[in-house]
């Protein structure tokens, strides 16, 4: 696959317009080195059993390179797009992951499946429906979150955490990491050794003024779009920009998308995004995220020359 040849270490597929597991099945067949995973698959659109089947099979098909990344989505999408129940997202997600692990343990050991929770119950698994154990075992489970409670759940029951694109190094350091540590403590674990922290990092890159202007406009528009979401206001509050959120929400509801990006000044842009020429951006990404993240995704919301990203990767590796 081209991205493997270009030097990338991983491929994440989100659940937006296409089924992510089918895309990753294709990716598993044409790559040999890449970590592949969902970032994210929508947990509450499925049951733990259907998610367990997909994750277990992809762990085998990819020879252990698959990571099952989960997210909750928001209430309107779960209820009105997927026609599934929504309630108490953090406790429900905690139970969802615990049910996943109980199902996998049943398949791995042959023990009776007996998971009983407040939201999910799995007590039937006959040999005809139980997959044969395979050499690679269940995949690691990562969980996406912004709020502290969901982040604590990730620390308690998961193997890794996805931070949202709408975050900052300061928010990760001051809010996210402490919440993960609280969750780890609940599970009787100290520190974050062996725990993955990954996510998309805004990258605003260009080799000349014209390319940079396109990158700046596209990145500011995306930052403003996320900033209009009430659930993400705590990130703004930490930096003293909380009052922007209601105005951006108003503009979004009025369909005034172009005006939204104009509210993001250069200080805010550089707080959320790494900005510069390809080689400089690679170094800056490492300096900003290297202390808090085990893996980052290059997040660009504007048209660009693919060759430019090869230069960024070379800068990171240097």
C-alpha positions as a LaTeX table, in Angstrom:
\begin{tabular}{lrrr}
\hline
Residue & $x$ (\AA) & $y$ (\AA) & $z$ (\AA) \\
\hline
Unk1 & 0.00 & 0.00 & 0.00 \\
Unk2 & 1.22 & 3.48 & $-0.87$ \\
Unk3 & 1.08 & 4.85 & 2.67 \\
Unk4 & 3.16 & 1.95 & 3.99 \\
Unk5 & 5.75 & 2.60 & 1.29 \\
Unk6 & 5.70 & 6.32 & 2.12 \\
Unk7 & 6.94 & 5.59 & 5.64 \\
Unk8 & 3.80 & 5.88 & 7.74 \\
Unk9 & 3.62 & 3.62 & 10.81 \\
Unk10 & $-0.15$ & 3.29 & 11.05 \\
Unk11 & $-3.50$ & 3.63 & 9.35 \\
Unk12 & $-6.63$ & 4.69 & 11.22 \\
Unk13 & $-10.09$ & 4.45 & 9.68 \\
Unk14 & $-13.05$ & 6.35 & 11.07 \\
Unk15 & $-16.72$ & 5.43 & 10.93 \\
Unk16 & $-18.23$ & 8.15 & 8.77 \\
Unk17 & $-19.44$ & 7.35 & 5.25 \\
Unk18 & $-18.22$ & 3.76 & 5.04 \\
Unk19 & $-18.03$ & 0.61 & 7.16 \\
Unk20 & $-14.62$ & 0.79 & 8.87 \\
Unk21 & $-14.10$ & $-2.92$ & 9.42 \\
Unk22 & $-14.46$ & $-3.73$ & 5.72 \\
Unk23 & $-11.94$ & $-1.04$ & 4.84 \\
Unk24 & $-9.48$ & $-2.41$ & 7.38 \\
Unk25 & $-9.95$ & $-5.96$ & 6.12 \\
Unk26 & $-8.76$ & $-4.71$ & 2.74 \\
Unk27 & $-5.85$ & $-2.84$ & 4.34 \\
Unk28 & $-4.78$ & $-5.92$ & 6.30 \\
Unk29 & $-4.47$ & $-7.89$ & 3.08 \\
Unk30 & $-2.18$ & $-5.45$ & 1.27 \\
Unk31 & 0.11 & $-4.36$ & 4.12 \\
Unk32 & 2.57 & $-6.20$ & 6.31 \\
Unk33 & 4.01 & $-3.63$ & 8.71 \\
Unk34 & 1.39 & $-0.96$ & 9.43 \\
Unk35 & $-0.61$ & $-0.86$ & 12.61 \\
Unk36 & $-4.24$ & $-0.65$ & 11.46 \\
Unk37 & $-7.21$ & 0.33 & 13.55 \\
Unk38 & $-10.51$ & 2.09 & 13.96 \\
Unk39 & $-10.43$ & 5.67 & 15.10 \\
Unk40 & $-13.14$ & 5.29 & 15.82 \\
Unk41 & $-15.82$ & 2.61 & 15.52 \\
Unk42 & $-19.06$ & 3.73 & 17.17 \\
Unk43 & $-19.61$ & 1.44 & 20.14 \\
Unk44 & $-23.20$ & 2.35 & 20.92 \\
Unk45 & $-24.26$ & 1.66 & 17.33 \\
Unk46 & $-23.55$ & $-2.04$ & 18.01 \\
Unk47 & $-23.73$ & $-4.60$ & 20.78 \\
Unk48 & $-20.62$ & $-5.85$ & 22.55 \\
Unk49 & $-21.10$ & $-9.21$ & 20.80 \\
Unk50 & $-21.06$ & $-7.83$ & 17.26 \\
Unk51 & $-18.08$ & $-5.64$ & 18.12 \\
Unk52 & $-16.30$ & $-8.61$ & 19.70 \\
Unk53 & $-16.67$ & $-10.67$ & 16.52 \\
Unk54 & $-15.35$ & $-7.93$ & 14.25 \\
Unk55 & $-12.41$ & $-7.12$ & 16.52 \\
Unk56 & $-11.39$ & $-10.73$ & 17.10 \\
Unk57 & $-11.49$ & $-11.58$ & 13.39 \\
Unk58 & $-9.48$ & $-8.52$ & 12.38 \\
Unk59 & $-6.86$ & $-9.28$ & 15.02 \\
Unk60 & $-6.34$ & $-12.62$ & 13.27 \\
Unk61 & $-6.56$ & $-11.35$ & 9.68 \\
Unk62 & $-3.99$ & $-8.63$ & 10.41 \\
Unk63 & $-1.61$ & $-10.98$ & 12.27 \\
Unk64 & $-1.97$ & $-8.96$ & 15.46 \\
Unk65 & $-1.64$ & $-5.50$ & 13.90 \\
Unk66 & $-5.23$ & $-4.39$ & 14.58 \\
Unk67 & $-6.31$ & $-1.93$ & 17.30 \\
Unk68 & $-10.00$ & $-1.64$ & 18.17 \\
Unk69 & $-10.66$ & 2.04 & 18.77 \\
Unk70 & $-14.08$ & 2.89 & 20.19 \\
Unk71 & $-16.07$ & 6.07 & 20.61 \\
Unk72 & $-19.51$ & 6.92 & 21.92 \\
Unk73 & $-20.81$ & 9.46 & 19.37 \\
Unk74 & $-23.49$ & 11.87 & 20.59 \\
Unk75 & $-27.09$ & 11.23 & 21.56 \\
Unk76 & $-28.86$ & 12.47 & 18.38 \\
Unk77 & $-26.76$ & 10.21 & 16.17 \\
Unk78 & $-27.18$ & 7.13 & 18.36 \\
Unk79 & $-30.93$ & 7.54 & 18.73 \\
Unk80 & $-31.92$ & 9.06 & 15.39 \\
Unk81 & $-29.29$ & 7.74 & 12.95 \\
Unk82 & $-28.64$ & 4.30 & 14.42 \\
Unk83 & $-31.93$ & 3.81 & 16.31 \\
Unk84 & $-30.06$ & 2.51 & 19.34 \\
Unk85 & $-30.43$ & 3.32 & 23.07 \\
Unk86 & $-28.53$ & 6.19 & 24.67 \\
Unk87 & $-28.02$ & 6.79 & 28.37 \\
Unk88 & $-25.20$ & 7.43 & 30.86 \\
Unk89 & $-22.44$ & 7.34 & 28.21 \\
Unk90 & $-19.42$ & 6.89 & 30.49 \\
Unk91 & $-20.85$ & 4.06 & 32.67 \\
Unk92 & $-22.33$ & 2.44 & 29.56 \\
Unk93 & $-18.97$ & 2.56 & 27.78 \\
Unk94 & $-17.18$ & 1.11 & 30.78 \\
Unk95 & $-19.62$ & $-1.78$ & 30.78 \\
Unk96 & $-19.37$ & $-2.17$ & 26.99 \\
Unk97 & $-15.61$ & $-2.72$ & 27.20 \\
Unk98 & $-15.94$ & $-5.06$ & 30.18 \\
Unk99 & $-18.50$ & $-7.10$ & 28.22 \\
Unk100 & $-16.13$ & $-7.24$ & 25.23 \\
Unk101 & $-13.41$ & $-8.65$ & 27.43 \\
Unk102 & $-15.76$ & $-11.20$ & 29.00 \\
Unk103 & $-16.79$ & $-12.43$ & 25.55 \\
Unk104 & $-13.21$ & $-12.71$ & 24.36 \\
Unk105 & $-12.21$ & $-14.50$ & 27.56 \\
Unk106 & $-14.98$ & $-17.04$ & 26.96 \\
Unk107 & $-13.69$ & $-17.70$ & 23.45 \\
Unk108 & $-10.08$ & $-17.92$ & 24.57 \\
Unk109 & $-10.59$ & $-20.20$ & 27.59 \\
Unk110 & $-13.84$ & $-22.02$ & 26.87 \\
Unk111 & $-15.27$ & $-20.79$ & 30.19 \\
Unk112 & $-18.99$ & $-20.15$ & 30.41 \\
Unk113 & $-20.01$ & $-16.68$ & 29.30 \\
Unk114 & $-21.71$ & $-14.98$ & 32.22 \\
Unk115 & $-21.65$ & $-11.20$ & 31.98 \\
Unk116 & $-24.47$ & $-9.33$ & 33.71 \\
Unk117 & $-24.49$ & $-5.55$ & 33.84 \\
Unk118 & $-26.84$ & $-2.61$ & 34.01 \\
Unk119 & $-26.79$ & $-2.04$ & 30.24 \\
Unk120 & $-25.58$ & $-5.31$ & 28.68 \\
Unk121 & $-26.15$ & $-8.96$ & 29.48 \\
Unk122 & $-24.33$ & $-11.80$ & 27.73 \\
Unk123 & $-25.00$ & $-15.25$ & 29.17 \\
Unk124 & $-25.29$ & $-17.53$ & 26.13 \\
Unk125 & $-22.37$ & $-18.85$ & 24.08 \\
Unk126 & $-22.61$ & $-22.31$ & 22.55 \\
Unk127 & $-19.64$ & $-24.01$ & 20.81 \\
Unk128 & $-21.27$ & $-23.60$ & 17.39 \\
Unk129 & $-21.05$ & $-19.79$ & 17.71 \\
Unk130 & $-17.71$ & $-19.49$ & 19.52 \\
Unk131 & $-14.72$ & $-18.70$ & 17.26 \\
Unk132 & $-11.67$ & $-20.93$ & 17.57 \\
Unk133 & $-8.91$ & $-19.25$ & 19.60 \\
Unk134 & $-6.13$ & $-17.88$ & 17.39 \\
Unk135 & $-2.47$ & $-17.10$ & 17.97 \\
Unk136 & $-2.88$ & $-13.33$ & 18.16 \\
Unk137 & $-5.65$ & $-13.11$ & 20.75 \\
Unk138 & $-8.03$ & $-10.18$ & 21.22 \\
Unk139 & $-6.93$ & $-6.75$ & 19.96 \\
Unk140 & $-5.95$ & $-3.84$ & 22.18 \\
Unk141 & $-8.90$ & $-1.57$ & 22.94 \\
Unk142 & $-8.53$ & 2.20 & 22.75 \\
Unk143 & $-11.25$ & 4.66 & 23.73 \\
Unk144 & $-11.81$ & 8.19 & 22.46 \\
Unk145 & $-12.86$ & 10.94 & 24.82 \\
Unk146 & $-12.80$ & 14.64 & 25.63 \\
Unk147 & $-14.56$ & 14.90 & 28.98 \\
Unk148 & $-12.90$ & 13.78 & 32.18 \\
Unk149 & $-15.35$ & 10.99 & 33.01 \\
Unk150 & $-14.97$ & 9.16 & 29.68 \\
Unk151 & $-11.21$ & 9.68 & 29.90 \\
Unk152 & $-11.20$ & 8.04 & 33.34 \\
Unk153 & $-13.07$ & 5.08 & 31.87 \\
Unk154 & $-10.35$ & 4.72 & 29.24 \\
Unk155 & $-7.68$ & 4.65 & 31.91 \\
Unk156 & $-9.58$ & 2.07 & 33.93 \\
Unk157 & $-10.66$ & $-0.53$ & 31.37 \\
Unk158 & $-8.78$ & 0.15 & 28.11 \\
Unk159 & $-5.30$ & $-0.28$ & 26.66 \\
Unk160 & $-5.08$ & 3.18 & 25.18 \\
Unk161 & $-6.77$ & 6.52 & 24.65 \\
Unk162 & $-7.59$ & 8.65 & 21.61 \\
Unk163 & $-7.54$ & 12.37 & 22.22 \\
Unk164 & $-9.74$ & 14.51 & 20.01 \\
Unk165 & $-8.34$ & 16.80 & 17.32 \\
Unk166 & $-9.84$ & 19.68 & 19.26 \\
Unk167 & $-7.34$ & 19.55 & 22.07 \\
Unk168 & $-4.10$ & 21.23 & 23.03 \\
Unk169 & $-0.87$ & 20.10 & 24.61 \\
Unk170 & $-1.87$ & 22.02 & 27.73 \\
Unk171 & $-5.30$ & 20.38 & 27.93 \\
Unk172 & $-3.70$ & 16.95 & 27.58 \\
Unk173 & $-1.16$ & 17.72 & 30.28 \\
Unk174 & $-3.50$ & 19.44 & 32.75 \\
Unk175 & $-6.79$ & 17.60 & 32.23 \\
Unk176 & $-6.46$ & 14.44 & 30.14 \\
Unk177 & $-3.39$ & 12.83 & 31.69 \\
Unk178 & $-4.61$ & 13.30 & 35.30 \\
Unk179 & $-7.99$ & 11.77 & 34.36 \\
Unk180 & $-6.28$ & 8.77 & 32.76 \\
Unk181 & $-4.16$ & 8.31 & 35.87 \\
Unk182 & $-7.25$ & 8.38 & 38.07 \\
Unk183 & $-8.78$ & 5.64 & 35.95 \\
Unk184 & $-5.60$ & 3.60 & 36.06 \\
Unk185 & $-5.56$ & 3.94 & 39.84 \\
Unk186 & $-9.12$ & 2.58 & 40.08 \\
Unk187 & $-7.91$ & $-0.49$ & 38.19 \\
Unk188 & $-4.95$ & $-0.88$ & 40.54 \\
Unk189 & $-2.37$ & 0.31 & 38.02 \\
Unk190 & 0.20 & 3.02 & 38.56 \\
Unk191 & 1.41 & 5.32 & 35.82 \\
Unk192 & 0.91 & 5.04 & 32.07 \\
Unk193 & 3.64 & 2.56 & 31.14 \\
Unk194 & 2.32 & 0.35 & 28.35 \\
Unk195 & $-0.74$ & 2.54 & 27.87 \\
Unk196 & $-1.09$ & 4.13 & 24.44 \\
Unk197 & $-2.08$ & 7.76 & 23.89 \\
Unk198 & $-2.83$ & 8.65 & 20.29 \\
Unk199 & $-4.82$ & 11.14 & 18.29 \\
Unk200 & $-5.02$ & 13.58 & 15.41 \\
Unk201 & $-2.83$ & 16.67 & 15.48 \\
Unk202 & $-3.77$ & 19.70 & 13.41 \\
Unk203 & $-1.01$ & 20.35 & 10.89 \\
Unk204 & $-0.98$ & 23.61 & 8.94 \\
Unk205 & 1.77 & 23.24 & 6.38 \\
Unk206 & 2.81 & 24.86 & 3.11 \\
Unk207 & 5.93 & 25.33 & 1.00 \\
Unk208 & 5.00 & 28.81 & $-0.22$ \\
Unk209 & 2.59 & 31.65 & 0.57 \\
Unk210 & $-0.20$ & 30.28 & $-1.62$ \\
Unk211 & $-0.09$ & 26.81 & $-0.07$ \\
Unk212 & 0.12 & 28.27 & 3.41 \\
Unk213 & $-2.90$ & 30.51 & 2.83 \\
Unk214 & $-4.99$ & 27.48 & 1.83 \\
Unk215 & $-3.75$ & 25.53 & 4.85 \\
Unk216 & $-4.46$ & 28.37 & 7.29 \\
Unk217 & $-7.98$ & 28.94 & 5.98 \\
Unk218 & $-8.87$ & 25.24 & 6.05 \\
Unk219 & $-7.45$ & 24.70 & 9.52 \\
Unk220 & $-9.12$ & 27.78 & 11.02 \\
Unk221 & $-12.46$ & 26.67 & 9.59 \\
Unk222 & $-12.13$ & 23.22 & 11.16 \\
Unk223 & $-11.06$ & 24.61 & 14.54 \\
Unk224 & $-14.08$ & 26.91 & 14.52 \\
Unk225 & $-16.38$ & 24.03 & 13.58 \\
Unk226 & $-15.24$ & 22.00 & 16.59 \\
Unk227 & $-15.31$ & 25.05 & 18.85 \\
Unk228 & $-19.02$ & 25.48 & 18.09 \\
Unk229 & $-19.78$ & 22.17 & 19.85 \\
Unk230 & $-20.87$ & 22.72 & 23.48 \\
Unk231 & $-19.26$ & 19.47 & 24.65 \\
Unk232 & $-15.83$ & 20.78 & 23.68 \\
Unk233 & $-16.13$ & 24.07 & 25.56 \\
Unk234 & $-13.88$ & 22.91 & 28.46 \\
Unk235 & $-10.90$ & 23.01 & 26.08 \\
Unk236 & $-11.70$ & 26.62 & 25.22 \\
Unk237 & $-12.29$ & 27.50 & 28.87 \\
Unk238 & $-8.83$ & 26.31 & 29.85 \\
Unk239 & $-7.33$ & 28.88 & 27.47 \\
Unk240 & $-9.76$ & 31.70 & 28.29 \\
Unk241 & $-11.77$ & 31.40 & 25.05 \\
Unk242 & $-14.95$ & 29.96 & 26.50 \\
Unk243 & $-17.09$ & 32.91 & 25.46 \\
Unk244 & $-16.44$ & 32.10 & 21.80 \\
Unk245 & $-18.43$ & 28.89 & 21.92 \\
Unk246 & $-22.02$ & 30.28 & 22.08 \\
Unk247 & $-21.31$ & 32.72 & 19.23 \\
Unk248 & $-19.83$ & 29.99 & 17.06 \\
Unk249 & $-22.82$ & 27.77 & 17.81 \\
Unk250 & $-25.11$ & 30.60 & 16.71 \\
Unk251 & $-23.18$ & 31.06 & 13.46 \\
Unk252 & $-23.23$ & 27.32 & 12.74 \\
Unk253 & $-26.99$ & 27.09 & 13.23 \\
Unk254 & $-27.40$ & 30.00 & 10.82 \\
Unk255 & $-25.22$ & 28.23 & 8.25 \\
Unk256 & $-22.65$ & 31.05 & 8.27 \\
Unk257 & $-19.68$ & 28.69 & 7.94 \\
Unk258 & $-17.30$ & 31.13 & 6.24 \\
Unk259 & $-17.63$ & 33.63 & 9.08 \\
Unk260 & $-16.80$ & 31.01 & 11.69 \\
Unk261 & $-13.22$ & 30.54 & 10.54 \\
Unk262 & $-12.63$ & 34.28 & 10.67 \\
Unk263 & $-13.15$ & 34.25 & 14.46 \\
Unk264 & $-10.01$ & 32.12 & 14.94 \\
Unk265 & $-6.99$ & 34.40 & 15.28 \\
Unk266 & $-3.37$ & 33.39 & 14.77 \\
Unk267 & $-2.76$ & 32.80 & 18.48 \\
Unk268 & $-5.62$ & 30.34 & 18.64 \\
Unk269 & $-4.51$ & 28.70 & 15.38 \\
Unk270 & $-1.01$ & 28.08 & 16.72 \\
Unk271 & $-2.36$ & 26.79 & 20.04 \\
Unk272 & $-4.33$ & 24.06 & 18.28 \\
Unk273 & $-2.13$ & 23.50 & 15.23 \\
Unk274 & 1.52 & 23.18 & 14.30 \\
Unk275 & 2.18 & 25.74 & 11.55 \\
Unk276 & 5.11 & 26.02 & 9.16 \\
Unk277 & 7.09 & 24.55 & 6.28 \\
Unk278 & 7.26 & 20.72 & 5.99 \\
Unk279 & 10.64 & 20.11 & 7.65 \\
Unk280 & 9.95 & 22.59 & 10.45 \\
Unk281 & 6.50 & 21.11 & 11.08 \\
Unk282 & 7.96 & 17.64 & 11.51 \\
Unk283 & 10.31 & 18.87 & 14.22 \\
Unk284 & 7.59 & 20.96 & 15.89 \\
Unk285 & 5.18 & 18.02 & 16.01 \\
Unk286 & 7.77 & 15.96 & 17.87 \\
Unk287 & 8.50 & 18.78 & 20.30 \\
Unk288 & 4.82 & 19.44 & 21.04 \\
Unk289 & 3.40 & 15.92 & 21.25 \\
Unk290 & 6.43 & 13.72 & 21.93 \\
Unk291 & 6.17 & 14.11 & 25.69 \\
Unk292 & 2.49 & 13.18 & 25.93 \\
Unk293 & 1.55 & 10.99 & 22.95 \\
Unk294 & 2.78 & 7.62 & 21.73 \\
Unk295 & 1.37 & 8.18 & 18.24 \\
Unk296 & $-0.10$ & 11.12 & 16.31 \\
Unk297 & $-2.08$ & 11.35 & 13.09 \\
Unk298 & $-1.43$ & 14.20 & 10.69 \\
Unk299 & $-4.74$ & 16.05 & 10.52 \\
Unk300 & $-5.17$ & 18.36 & 7.54 \\
Unk301 & $-8.55$ & 19.61 & 6.34 \\
Unk302 & $-7.44$ & 21.26 & 3.11 \\
Unk303 & $-6.22$ & 20.15 & $-0.34$ \\
Unk304 & $-2.47$ & 19.58 & $-0.50$ \\
Unk305 & 0.29 & 17.90 & $-2.48$ \\
Unk306 & 0.83 & 14.33 & $-1.16$ \\
Unk307 & 4.58 & 14.70 & $-1.67$ \\
Unk308 & 4.62 & 17.44 & 0.96 \\
Unk309 & 3.60 & 14.95 & 3.66 \\
Unk310 & 6.57 & 12.75 & 2.83 \\
Unk311 & 8.73 & 15.75 & 3.74 \\
Unk312 & 6.83 & 16.15 & 7.02 \\
Unk313 & 7.39 & 12.48 & 7.88 \\
Unk314 & 11.09 & 12.84 & 7.13 \\
Unk315 & 11.21 & 15.82 & 9.48 \\
Unk316 & 9.55 & 13.79 & 12.24 \\
Unk317 & 11.99 & 10.90 & 11.83 \\
Unk318 & 14.95 & 13.27 & 11.83 \\
\hline
\end{tabular}
